[in-house]
Amino acid sequence: MEKTTRKRRFLFVSRWGDLLDIVNAVQEEGNDVKMFIEYKPCLEVGDGFVPKVSEWQSHIAWADIVVFDYTGYGKIAEELRATGKPVFGGSEYTDKLEIDRSFGQDELKRHKINILKYKEFQTFSEAIAYVEAHPNSYVLKPSGETQDFKQLLFVGKEDDGSDIVRMLKAYEKSWGNMGAFQLQRRVRGVEVSVSAYFNGKEFIKPVNITFEHKKLFPKELGVSTGEMGTSMFWTDDNPIFDATLGRMEKTLAKDGFTGHIDINCIVNGKGIYPLEFTSRFGYPQVYIQREGISEPFGDMLFKLATGQSFKLKTKPGFQVGVYMVVPPFPYNDDKTFELFSKDAVVVFKDKSMKGIHPVHLQQVNGEWLITGDAGMPILVVGTGITMKEAQHLAYNRISNVFINNSYYRTDIGDRWTEDSDRLWAWKFL
């Protein structure tokens, strides 16, 4: 672990406790840290790893920098920035880009970025009538806070939309009403995300190119989990970035945004189609990014929050990250979690902890115990000059870990050969 150039005080405000790995890393770099977690079932996350606080507002004066890890904190982040406090996090504008899907699409359109046709609905019955009147292949996407329920996302395959209609009718019976949701035209191609850090004035290069693996099982089978693993690399120049996020630089500068922003896209031979924003740290994206960033993470956060211009130091090659999860992941089931996973121990065959990133854990007498309620104990990362090398190292590191009842995907990074061939052919790499 590379040490920080200067010891600083970091106050981390976390929605779910997902920021533990970053807080722990910044502490190991030689900084003072304090961590607050909002979500009550995750209050034990980080115990024994890092100092915790039960409320965070009274510690603002103590902190040299405040770090917010999720959407919804934009208003308070702006207020703190206005007082001169260095803040890494969102803004009201960037929060809305992610939470309000329709607003995000409208902003893309305003910046002359191509978007897929979409329509927002408040009731299932009007969406069913729309698909029946306009048969096509669609993706069903919850909007607002409901989008955190990843199992509600449904990617239609039928060209006439009949599978979407069946799913809408099932949701109508089981949910009754789930608030606003979108139907977006589906296109086929390579799913790829582009992201970058922003210092309040400009994007910091290099940018991050990410390939997410969202389904529970290998070969993209099973329920959508949000994320089971990710492969990535860093680059100074990328046509997808230039055609999407790069066009928003002036708007983000005017907004004073200081943080991390990602846009997920489908690309094919006809063009680039942005799908949605993530205007905060992505998970597990940030854990994997940390393996590819070759400077102290705390230094990077402070330079961004204080508006410094710099080139981010990153490793050449690729990074591959794989979640090791336990029941009831990806579902919420307190009884199952208590029965199979609560306080289960993460055991290492040898003492090497390289590439191991704690997620929802606490530490008791030097042992890592699973806590929270989501069943997400660790993320394992491998790096290499080639994707195969990074993949091989990641799975070698997984073989060093034993977690009772754990499961993980065995194919993170496999898509790269085909995806990269297509992206090269379409001149997007």
VOPAGU-2260 file (C-alpha; in pm, 1 decimal, decimal comma):
REM VOPAGU-2260
SITE   aa  ch    i         X         Y         Z
SITE  MET   A    0       0,0       0,0       0,0
SITE  GLU   A    1     154,4     328,6    -114,4
SITE  LYS   A    2     157,1     588,3     161,7
SITE  THR   A    3     -10,0     926,0     131,1
SITE  THR   A    4     203,8    1235,3      70,4
SITE  ARG   A    5      39,6    1409,7     365,6
SITE  LYS   A    6    -179,5    1286,8     650,7
SITE  ARG   A    7    -537,5    1416,3     629,2
SITE  ARG   A    8    -872,1    1365,6     806,0
SITE  PHE   A    9   -1144,5    1198,2     595,9
SITE  LEU   A   10   -1513,2    1181,5     690,5
SITE  PHE   A   11   -1694,6     916,8     483,5
SITE  VAL   A   12   -2075,4     923,7     463,2
SITE  SER   A   13   -2208,5     594,9     326,9
SITE  ARG   A   14   -2564,4     493,0     239,6
SITE  TRP   A   15   -2522,4     113,2     270,2
SITE  GLY   A   16   -2169,1      68,6     404,8
SITE  ASP   A   17   -2039,8     -23,5      58,2
SITE  LEU   A   18   -1750,0     219,9     101,8
SITE  LEU   A   19   -1565,0       7,4     362,6
SITE  ASP   A   20   -1290,6    -100,9     120,6
SITE  ILE   A   21   -1209,7     260,0      29,0
SITE  VAL   A   22   -1223,4     384,5     389,7
SITE  ASN   A   23    -992,1     104,3     499,2
SITE  ALA   A   24    -749,7     173,8     213,0
SITE  VAL   A   25    -735,5     547,7     288,8
SITE  GLN   A   26    -668,4     463,9     654,4
SITE  GLU   A   27    -389,4     220,9     561,3
SITE  GLU   A   28    -231,4     499,1     352,4
SITE  GLY   A   29    -172,6     684,6     678,7
SITE  ASN   A   30    -478,4     910,9     703,9
SITE  ASP   A   31    -728,9     954,6     987,7
SITE  VAL   A   32   -1076,4     833,7     891,6
SITE  LYS   A   33   -1429,6     824,0    1029,3
SITE  MET   A   34   -1716,1     633,8     868,4
SITE  PHE   A   35   -2092,1     685,7     900,9
SITE  ILE   A   36   -2347,5     435,3     767,0
SITE  GLU   A   37   -2708,7     540,0     712,3
SITE  TYR   A   38   -2881,7     203,1     653,0
SITE  LYS   A   39   -2956,9      44,2     991,7
SITE  PRO   A   40   -2920,8    -326,4     896,3
SITE  CYS   A   41   -2563,3    -245,9     784,6
SITE  LEU   A   42   -2451,4     -54,6    1094,9
SITE  GLU   A   43   -2204,1    -330,3    1187,5
SITE  VAL   A   44   -2024,0    -306,3     852,8
SITE  GLY   A   45   -1667,9    -190,7     912,9
SITE  ASP   A   46   -1663,3    -259,2    1287,1
SITE  GLY   A   47   -1310,2    -361,8    1379,2
SITE  PHE   A   48   -1173,3    -225,1    1050,9
SITE  VAL   A   49   -1218,4     152,0    1075,3
SITE  PRO   A   50   -1343,7     413,1    1327,6
SITE  LYS   A   51   -1723,0     457,4    1304,6
SITE  VAL   A   52   -1954,6     741,6    1407,0
SITE  SER   A   53   -2328,4     723,1    1482,1
SITE  GLU   A   54   -2395,6    1061,7    1320,0
SITE  TRP   A   55   -2172,0    1259,5    1089,4
SITE  GLN   A   56   -2274,5    1625,8    1098,6
SITE  SER   A   57   -2086,7    1706,5    1420,3
SITE  HIS   A   58   -1762,3    1576,8    1263,0
SITE  ILE   A   59   -1763,8    1811,9     962,3
SITE  ALA   A   60   -1535,2    2065,8    1129,5
SITE  TRP   A   61   -1290,2    1784,9    1218,0
SITE  ALA   A   62   -1264,6    1668,3     856,1
SITE  ASP   A   63   -1027,2    1799,9     591,9
SITE  ILE   A   64   -1255,4    1640,9     331,3
SITE  VAL   A   65   -1606,8    1491,4     331,7
SITE  VAL   A   66   -1678,0    1198,3      96,1
SITE  PHE   A   67   -2033,5    1093,2       2,1
SITE  ASP   A   68   -2073,1     754,3    -163,6
SITE  TYR   A   69   -2425,4     755,5    -307,6
SITE  THR   A   70   -2694,7     959,4    -477,4
SITE  GLY   A   71   -2930,0    1156,8    -254,6
SITE  TYR   A   72   -2662,3    1357,4     -75,6
SITE  GLY   A   73   -2627,7    1615,8    -353,6
SITE  LYS   A   74   -2802,2    1903,6    -175,7
SITE  ILE   A   75   -2595,8    1878,9     144,2
SITE  ALA   A   76   -2278,8    1827,1     -62,7
SITE  GLU   A   77   -2347,1    2154,5    -246,2
SITE  GLU   A   78   -2412,4    2336,3      81,1
SITE  LEU   A   79   -2082,6    2213,9     225,5
SITE  ARG   A   80   -1892,1    2311,4     -89,1
SITE  ALA   A   81   -2041,2    2660,6     -60,4
SITE  THR   A   82   -1877,8    2696,2     282,9
SITE  GLY   A   83   -1537,2    2609,5     135,1
SITE  LYS   A   84   -1525,5    2252,9     266,0
SITE  PRO   A   85   -1357,8    2009,9      22,3
SITE  VAL   A   86   -1626,9    1758,3     -77,1
SITE  PHE   A   87   -1617,4    1452,2    -301,0
SITE  GLY   A   88   -1970,7    1353,7    -399,0
SITE  GLY   A   89   -2268,0    1448,9    -608,4
SITE  SER   A   90   -2486,1    1753,1    -662,4
SITE  GLU   A   91   -2860,6    1797,2    -697,3
SITE  TYR   A   92   -2814,1    1798,3   -1074,8
SITE  THR   A   93   -2606,8    1478,5   -1092,0
SITE  ASP   A   94   -2835,8    1304,3    -841,6
SITE  LYS   A   95   -3126,7    1376,4   -1073,2
SITE  LEU   A   96   -2934,3    1244,7   -1375,3
SITE  GLU   A   97   -2929,4     900,3   -1211,9
SITE  ILE   A   98   -3250,6     887,8   -1008,8
SITE  ASP   A   99   -3484,9    1041,9   -1267,9
SITE  ARG   A  100   -3424,6     833,4   -1579,8
SITE  SER   A  101   -3633,2    1058,8   -1802,6
SITE  PHE   A  102   -3441,5    1367,8   -1690,8
SITE  GLY   A  103   -3114,3    1187,9   -1762,5
SITE  GLN   A  104   -3232,3    1099,9   -2113,6
SITE  ASP   A  105   -3350,7    1457,0   -2172,9
SITE  GLU   A  106   -3008,9    1590,4   -2067,7
SITE  LEU   A  107   -2834,5    1354,3   -2307,3
SITE  LYS   A  108   -3060,9    1478,7   -2584,6
SITE  ARG   A  109   -2994,3    1841,0   -2485,2
SITE  HIS   A  110   -2620,3    1776,5   -2524,5
SITE  LYS   A  111   -2681,6    1637,6   -2875,8
SITE  ILE   A  112   -2605,7    1282,2   -2767,2
SITE  ASN   A  113   -2800,4    1010,6   -2949,2
SITE  ILE   A  114   -3052,7     828,7   -2729,9
SITE  LEU   A  115   -3286,7     536,1   -2778,2
SITE  LYS   A  116   -3658,2     601,1   -2797,7
SITE  TYR   A  117   -3827,2     563,3   -2460,4
SITE  LYS   A  118   -4155,8     636,3   -2288,3
SITE  GLU   A  119   -4227,8     674,1   -1917,1
SITE  PHE   A  120   -4535,1     523,8   -1750,1
SITE  GLN   A  121   -4701,5     543,2   -1410,3
SITE  THR   A  122   -4930,3     238,6   -1446,8
SITE  PHE   A  123   -4886,3    -109,5   -1592,0
SITE  SER   A  124   -5215,5     -92,6   -1783,3
SITE  GLU   A  125   -5111,0     208,0   -1992,4
SITE  ALA   A  126   -4771,8      45,5   -2064,4
SITE  ILE   A  127   -4943,9    -275,1   -2178,3
SITE  ALA   A  128   -5171,9     -77,4   -2408,1
SITE  TYR   A  129   -4871,0     108,9   -2550,6
SITE  VAL   A  130   -4675,8    -208,4   -2634,5
SITE  GLU   A  131   -4981,6    -368,9   -2791,4
SITE  ALA   A  132   -5025,8     -58,9   -3007,1
SITE  HIS   A  133   -4651,5     -30,5   -3085,8
SITE  PRO   A  134   -4512,7    -386,2   -3101,7
SITE  ASN   A  135   -4134,1    -394,4   -3070,6
SITE  SER   A  136   -3853,8    -523,7   -2851,0
SITE  TYR   A  137   -3827,2    -324,2   -2522,7
SITE  VAL   A  138   -3637,5    -303,3   -2195,6
SITE  LEU   A  139   -3843,8    -241,4   -1880,4
SITE  LYS   A  140   -3658,4     -12,9   -1636,1
SITE  PRO   A  141   -3788,1     104,0   -1294,8
SITE  SER   A  142   -3723,5     471,1   -1221,5
SITE  GLY   A  143   -3671,3     660,4    -895,9
SITE  GLU   A  144   -3588,2     462,6    -580,6
SITE  THR   A  145   -3750,2     146,7    -721,6
SITE  GLN   A  146   -3454,4     104,4    -958,8
SITE  ASP   A  147   -3255,2     -34,2    -663,9
SITE  PHE   A  148   -3470,4    -349,5    -698,6
SITE  LYS   A  149   -3258,9    -500,3    -976,5
SITE  GLN   A  150   -3490,8    -800,1   -1016,4
SITE  LEU   A  151   -3754,6    -566,8   -1166,0
SITE  LEU   A  152   -3535,4    -482,1   -1466,5
SITE  PHE   A  153   -3645,4    -694,6   -1761,5
SITE  VAL   A  154   -3482,2    -714,6   -2103,3
SITE  GLY   A  155   -3733,6    -825,4   -2364,3
SITE  LYS   A  156   -3631,0   -1061,2   -2643,7
SITE  GLU   A  157   -3947,3   -1091,4   -2852,1
SITE  ASP   A  158   -3966,0    -858,7   -3153,4
SITE  ASP   A  159   -4337,6    -798,7   -3097,0
SITE  GLY   A  160   -4298,8    -715,3   -2726,2
SITE  SER   A  161   -4515,4   -1008,0   -2617,0
SITE  ASP   A  162   -4274,2   -1108,0   -2339,7
SITE  ILE   A  163   -4280,1    -749,6   -2206,5
SITE  VAL   A  164   -4661,4    -760,5   -2200,0
SITE  ARG   A  165   -4654,7   -1088,1   -2005,1
SITE  MET   A  166   -4407,5    -944,0   -1756,9
SITE  LEU   A  167   -4609,9    -623,0   -1712,2
SITE  LYS   A  168   -4923,0    -826,8   -1641,2
SITE  ALA   A  169   -4731,1   -1033,3   -1383,7
SITE  TYR   A  170   -4596,4    -718,2   -1216,0
SITE  GLU   A  171   -4948,0    -570,1   -1210,3
SITE  LYS   A  172   -5072,4    -871,5   -1012,8
SITE  SER   A  173   -4772,9    -896,9    -779,3
SITE  TRP   A  174   -4682,7    -528,4    -727,8
SITE  GLY   A  175   -5002,7    -342,4    -804,5
SITE  ASN   A  176   -4805,6     -20,8    -846,5
SITE  MET   A  177   -4429,2      37,6    -843,1
SITE  GLY   A  178   -4422,0     404,7    -936,0
SITE  ALA   A  179   -4262,2     546,8   -1249,6
SITE  PHE   A  180   -4089,7     316,8   -1497,7
SITE  GLN   A  181   -3962,1     334,0   -1852,0
SITE  LEU   A  182   -3997,1     121,9   -2160,1
SITE  GLN   A  183   -3690,5     176,8   -2376,3
SITE  ARG   A  184   -3636,2      40,3   -2724,3
SITE  ARG   A  185   -3393,3    -248,8   -2714,8
SITE  VAL   A  186   -3090,8    -259,7   -2943,7
SITE  ARG   A  187   -2834,7    -537,5   -2968,8
SITE  GLY   A  188   -2461,2    -484,4   -2947,8
SITE  VAL   A  189   -2181,3    -462,6   -2691,6
SITE  GLU   A  190   -2270,1    -325,8   -2348,6
SITE  VAL   A  191   -1988,9    -101,4   -2226,4
SITE  SER   A  192   -1957,0     173,2   -1965,8
SITE  VAL   A  193   -1733,7     478,8   -1978,4
SITE  SER   A  194   -1654,1     674,1   -1665,3
SITE  ALA   A  195   -1419,2     937,1   -1530,0
SITE  TYR   A  196   -1341,9    1144,7   -1224,6
SITE  PHE   A  197   -1433,0    1515,4   -1229,8
SITE  ASN   A  198   -1258,2    1787,6   -1026,8
SITE  GLY   A  199   -1528,2    2057,7   -1046,1
SITE  LYS   A  200   -1380,9    2201,3   -1366,5
SITE  GLU   A  201   -1278,2    1919,1   -1598,4
SITE  PHE   A  202   -1254,2    1544,5   -1645,1
SITE  ILE   A  203    -935,8    1385,7   -1515,2
SITE  LYS   A  204    -770,1    1148,8   -1761,1
SITE  PRO   A  205    -734,4     859,8   -1817,9
SITE  VAL   A  206   -1096,2     746,9   -1843,4
SITE  ASN   A  207   -1220,3     404,9   -1732,5
SITE  ILE   A  208   -1374,0     154,5   -1977,3
SITE  THR   A  209   -1584,0    -109,8   -1802,8
SITE  PHE   A  210   -1762,1    -432,0   -1902,4
SITE  GLU   A  211   -2023,5    -534,4   -1645,2
SITE  HIS   A  212   -2155,8    -887,1   -1585,5
SITE  LYS   A  213   -2500,0    -844,7   -1430,6
SITE  LYS   A  214   -2663,4   -1186,9   -1442,8
SITE  LEU   A  215   -2630,2   -1431,1   -1152,7
SITE  PHE   A  216   -2502,6   -1727,6   -1355,0
SITE  PRO   A  217   -2226,2   -1769,9   -1617,9
SITE  LYS   A  218   -2314,4   -1706,5   -1983,1
SITE  GLU   A  219   -2554,0   -1428,5   -1873,5
SITE  LEU   A  220   -2818,5   -1662,0   -1732,9
SITE  GLY   A  221   -3048,8   -1611,7   -1437,3
SITE  VAL   A  222   -3176,0   -1309,3   -1251,7
SITE  SER   A  223   -3021,4    -964,1   -1291,7
SITE  THR   A  224   -2823,8    -892,9    -974,2
SITE  GLY   A  225   -2698,8    -544,3   -1040,8
SITE  GLU   A  226   -2346,7    -686,4   -1063,1
SITE  MET   A  227   -2157,9   -1015,7   -1026,4
SITE  GLY   A  228   -1826,2    -894,2   -1161,8
SITE  THR   A  229   -1657,1    -649,8   -1395,0
SITE  SER   A  230   -1357,4    -624,6   -1626,8
SITE  MET   A  231   -1196,2    -290,3   -1713,7
SITE  PHE   A  232    -903,3     -91,4   -1846,8
SITE  TRP   A  233    -788,9     273,3   -1850,7
SITE  THR   A  234    -725,9     487,3   -2159,6
SITE  ASP   A  235    -644,5     849,3   -2236,6
SITE  ASP   A  236    -862,9     857,7   -2546,5
SITE  ASN   A  237   -1184,0     678,9   -2634,0
SITE  PRO   A  238   -1448,7     755,0   -2901,6
SITE  ILE   A  239   -1735,7     638,1   -2676,4
SITE  PHE   A  240   -1630,8     883,0   -2404,0
SITE  ASP   A  241   -1592,3    1165,4   -2657,1
SITE  ALA   A  242   -1943,1    1101,5   -2791,8
SITE  THR   A  243   -2112,5    1083,6   -2449,6
SITE  LEU   A  244   -1964,8    1202,2   -2119,3
SITE  GLY   A  245   -1707,8    1424,7   -2285,1
SITE  ARG   A  246   -1985,7    1643,0   -2425,5
SITE  MET   A  247   -2113,3    1715,0   -2073,9
SITE  GLU   A  248   -1788,7    1863,3   -1938,8
SITE  LYS   A  249   -1901,4    2229,1   -1954,2
SITE  THR   A  250   -2234,6    2151,4   -1787,3
SITE  LEU   A  251   -2068,7    1955,8   -1504,8
SITE  ALA   A  252   -1816,6    2238,8   -1458,6
SITE  LYS   A  253   -2095,0    2495,6   -1435,6
SITE  ASP   A  254   -2263,2    2270,0   -1178,5
SITE  GLY   A  255   -1940,7    2242,0    -975,6
SITE  PHE   A  256   -1968,6    1863,9    -963,4
SITE  THR   A  257   -1679,1    1692,5    -789,0
SITE  GLY   A  258   -1693,8    1315,7    -804,2
SITE  HIS   A  259   -1717,1    1011,2   -1027,7
SITE  ILE   A  260   -1965,2     970,8   -1312,8
SITE  ASP   A  261   -2036,6     675,6   -1540,8
SITE  ILE   A  262   -2260,6     623,3   -1840,5
SITE  ASN   A  263   -2364,6     278,1   -1956,9
SITE  CYS   A  264   -2403,6     230,0   -2332,9
SITE  ILE   A  265   -2492,4     -20,2   -2602,4
SITE  VAL   A  266   -2271,4      18,5   -2909,0
SITE  ASN   A  267   -2297,1    -150,8   -3247,1
SITE  GLY   A  268   -2208,5     -85,3   -3607,9
SITE  LYS   A  269   -2475,5     184,1   -3632,7
SITE  GLY   A  270   -2368,5     395,7   -3334,9
SITE  ILE   A  271   -2348,1     458,3   -2960,8
SITE  TYR   A  272   -2662,8     444,0   -2749,7
SITE  PRO   A  273   -2632,3     572,0   -2389,3
SITE  LEU   A  274   -2860,6     389,5   -2145,0
SITE  GLU   A  275   -2823,6     540,7   -1797,2
SITE  PHE   A  276   -2605,0     745,0   -1563,3
SITE  THR   A  277   -2434,6     640,4   -1241,1
SITE  SER   A  278   -2328,2     973,2   -1091,4
SITE  ARG   A  279   -2138,7     839,3    -788,4
SITE  PHE   A  280   -1899,8     556,0    -707,2
SITE  GLY   A  281   -2004,3     239,7    -889,4
SITE  TYR   A  282   -1991,1     -91,5    -705,4
SITE  PRO   A  283   -1786,5    -303,3    -755,0
SITE  GLN   A  284   -1633,5     -64,8   -1009,3
SITE  VAL   A  285   -1450,2     147,9    -752,4
SITE  TYR   A  286   -1291,1    -153,3    -577,9
SITE  ILE   A  287   -1153,9    -274,2    -910,6
SITE  GLN   A  288   -1046,7      75,7   -1009,9
SITE  ARG   A  289    -840,2      96,1    -691,5
SITE  GLU   A  290    -631,7    -198,8    -813,5
SITE  GLY   A  291    -560,8      -9,9   -1135,3
SITE  ILE   A  292    -478,3     326,4    -974,0
SITE  SER   A  293    -110,8     345,5    -877,9
SITE  GLU   A  294    -125,0     645,2    -644,5
SITE  PRO   A  295    -273,2     678,2    -294,0
SITE  PHE   A  296    -652,3     680,2    -324,0
SITE  GLY   A  297    -684,4     939,9     -47,9
SITE  ASP   A  298    -449,6    1176,0    -231,5
SITE  MET   A  299    -660,0    1135,6    -546,0
SITE  LEU   A  300    -985,3    1211,8    -360,6
SITE  PHE   A  301    -837,7    1523,3    -199,3
SITE  LYS   A  302    -694,7    1656,4    -525,6
SITE  LEU   A  303   -1033,6    1611,2    -692,6
SITE  ALA   A  304   -1224,3    1774,6    -405,4
SITE  THR   A  305    -991,5    2077,1    -408,4
SITE  GLY   A  306   -1014,3    2127,3    -784,1
SITE  GLN   A  307    -657,2    2034,0    -872,3
SITE  SER   A  308    -567,2    1947,9   -1232,0
SITE  PHE   A  309    -354,4    1634,8   -1265,4
SITE  LYS   A  310    -311,4    1314,5   -1463,8
SITE  LEU   A  311    -427,6    1008,1   -1275,3
SITE  LYS   A  312    -155,1     746,2   -1239,2
SITE  THR   A  313    -287,7     410,0   -1358,4
SITE  LYS   A  314    -142,6      68,9   -1442,3
SITE  PRO   A  315    -127,2     -57,7   -1800,7
SITE  GLY   A  316    -335,3    -358,8   -1894,5
SITE  PHE   A  317    -657,3    -489,4   -1742,3
SITE  GLN   A  318    -835,9    -549,3   -1412,0
SITE  VAL   A  319   -1094,6    -821,5   -1344,8
SITE  GLY   A  320   -1313,2    -822,0   -1031,8
SITE  VAL   A  321   -1539,4   -1103,6    -909,8
SITE  TYR   A  322   -1795,0   -1090,3    -626,4
SITE  MET   A  323   -1802,1   -1385,9    -387,1
SITE  VAL   A  324   -2157,5   -1382,1    -247,8
SITE  VAL   A  325   -2366,5   -1583,7      -2,6
SITE  PRO   A  326   -2741,0   -1646,6      54,6
SITE  PRO   A  327   -2980,0   -1471,8       8,6
SITE  PHE   A  328   -2797,9   -1267,9    -259,3
SITE  PRO   A  329   -2936,6   -1125,1    -486,6
SITE  TYR   A  330   -3263,2   -1127,9    -286,7
SITE  ASN   A  331   -3367,8    -973,4      44,6
SITE  ASP   A  332   -3456,7   -1247,2     293,1
SITE  ASP   A  333   -3365,7   -1184,7     656,4
SITE  LYS   A  334   -3441,1   -1542,0     769,3
SITE  THR   A  335   -3218,1   -1695,0     502,4
SITE  PHE   A  336   -2937,8   -1450,4     581,1
SITE  GLU   A  337   -2956,5   -1526,0     954,3
SITE  LEU   A  338   -2964,6   -1902,7     891,8
SITE  PHE   A  339   -2687,0   -1937,9     631,7
SITE  SER   A  340   -2467,4   -1628,4     632,5
SITE  LYS   A  341   -2478,9   -1402,3     938,3
SITE  ASP   A  342   -2139,8   -1401,3    1116,2
SITE  ALA   A  343   -1996,0   -1665,8     880,4
SITE  VAL   A  344   -1615,2   -1644,4     871,1
SITE  VAL   A  345   -1407,4   -1555,7     564,7
SITE  VAL   A  346   -1109,5   -1794,1     578,7
SITE  PHE   A  347    -783,5   -1759,2     385,1
SITE  LYS   A  348    -565,9   -2059,7     301,6
SITE  ASP   A  349    -254,0   -1843,7     324,7
SITE  LYS   A  350    -191,9   -1495,3     458,3
SITE  SER   A  351    -182,5   -1318,9     121,4
SITE  MET   A  352    -456,9   -1053,9     109,3
SITE  LYS   A  353    -362,6    -906,3    -228,4
SITE  GLY   A  354    -663,5    -833,1    -443,5
SITE  ILE   A  355    -912,2    -902,1    -160,8
SITE  HIS   A  356   -1159,1    -618,3     -99,1
SITE  PRO   A  357   -1389,7    -628,1     206,3
SITE  VAL   A  358   -1749,7    -527,1     136,1
SITE  HIS   A  359   -2012,0    -611,8     403,6
SITE  LEU   A  360   -1783,6    -738,7     679,7
SITE  GLN   A  361   -1687,5    -671,4    1037,9
SITE  GLN   A  362   -1363,3    -778,8    1204,8
SITE  VAL   A  363   -1367,9    -960,5    1540,0
SITE  ASN   A  364   -1044,0   -1081,7    1701,8
SITE  GLY   A  365    -872,1   -1054,7    1365,0
SITE  GLU   A  366   -1133,5   -1265,5    1182,9
SITE  TRP   A  367   -1353,1   -1135,4     900,5
SITE  LEU   A  368   -1723,2   -1201,4     971,0
SITE  ILE   A  369   -2012,6   -1148,4     730,0
SITE  THR   A  370   -2262,3    -881,1     836,8
SITE  GLY   A  371   -2522,7    -647,9     683,7
SITE  ASP   A  372   -2817,8    -815,7     513,3
SITE  ALA   A  373   -2725,4    -844,1     143,8
SITE  GLY   A  374   -2485,3   -1140,4     140,3
SITE  MET   A  375   -2192,8    -953,3     -23,5
SITE  PRO   A  376   -1878,6   -1023,4     181,0
SITE  ILE   A  377   -1586,6    -969,5     -58,2
SITE  LEU   A  378   -1476,6    -870,5    -407,7
SITE  VAL   A  379   -1164,5   -1037,4    -552,6
SITE  VAL   A  380    -952,1    -860,5    -816,4
SITE  GLY   A  381    -677,5    -969,3   -1052,3
SITE  THR   A  382    -462,7    -747,1   -1274,9
SITE  GLY   A  383    -250,9    -818,4   -1581,6
SITE  ILE   A  384    -115,0    -690,3   -1908,5
SITE  THR   A  385    -372,2    -907,3   -2089,0
SITE  MET   A  386    -733,7    -978,1   -1994,8
SITE  LYS   A  387    -651,7   -1350,3   -1964,6
SITE  GLU   A  388    -367,7   -1275,5   -1724,0
SITE  ALA   A  389    -591,8   -1055,5   -1505,5
SITE  GLN   A  390    -867,3   -1316,7   -1514,2
SITE  HIS   A  391    -628,6   -1600,2   -1422,1
SITE  LEU   A  392    -493,0   -1405,0   -1123,2
SITE  ALA   A  393    -842,2   -1316,5    -998,4
SITE  TYR   A  394    -955,7   -1679,0    -995,2
SITE  ASN   A  395    -626,3   -1794,5    -841,7
SITE  ARG   A  396    -691,7   -1551,1    -558,5
SITE  ILE   A  397   -1048,6   -1682,3    -520,5
SITE  SER   A  398    -905,4   -2033,0    -473,3
SITE  ASN   A  399    -724,8   -1896,0    -166,2
SITE  VAL   A  400   -1056,5   -1798,0      -2,2
SITE  PHE   A  401   -1309,7   -2019,5     171,9
SITE  ILE   A  402   -1655,9   -1888,5     264,1
SITE  ASN   A  403   -1918,7   -2143,3     357,6
SITE  ASN   A  404   -2215,5   -2146,3     112,7
SITE  SER   A  405   -2050,3   -1892,3    -118,4
SITE  TYR   A  406   -2097,0   -1874,4    -495,2
SITE  TYR   A  407   -1955,1   -1666,0    -778,9
SITE  ARG   A  408   -1942,2   -1647,0   -1155,9
SITE  THR   A  409   -1658,3   -1833,0   -1326,0
SITE  ASP   A  410   -1657,6   -1638,7   -1654,2
SITE  ILE   A  411   -1589,1   -1274,7   -1567,6
SITE  GLY   A  412   -1374,0   -1144,0   -1853,5
SITE  ASP   A  413   -1461,9   -1423,0   -2100,3
SITE  ARG   A  414   -1661,8   -1186,1   -2321,9
SITE  TRP   A  415   -1357,9    -968,1   -2387,9
SITE  THR   A  416   -1229,5   -1156,8   -2694,4
SITE  GLU   A  417   -1555,8   -1125,0   -2887,1
SITE  ASP   A  418   -1645,6    -780,7   -2748,9
SITE  SER   A  419   -1305,2    -631,6   -2828,6
SITE  ASP   A  420   -1309,7    -771,9   -3184,0
SITE  ARG   A  421   -1643,7    -605,4   -3247,3
SITE  LEU   A  422   -1540,4    -277,2   -3083,8
SITE  TRP   A  423   -1221,1    -265,1   -3293,0
SITE  ALA   A  424   -1422,1    -338,2   -3608,3
SITE  TRP   A  425   -1661,7     -54,4   -3527,0
SITE  LYS   A  426   -1364,2     177,5   -3440,1
SITE  PHE   A  427   -1473,9     231,3   -3078,6
SITE  LEU   A  428   -1138,2     128,7   -2927,5
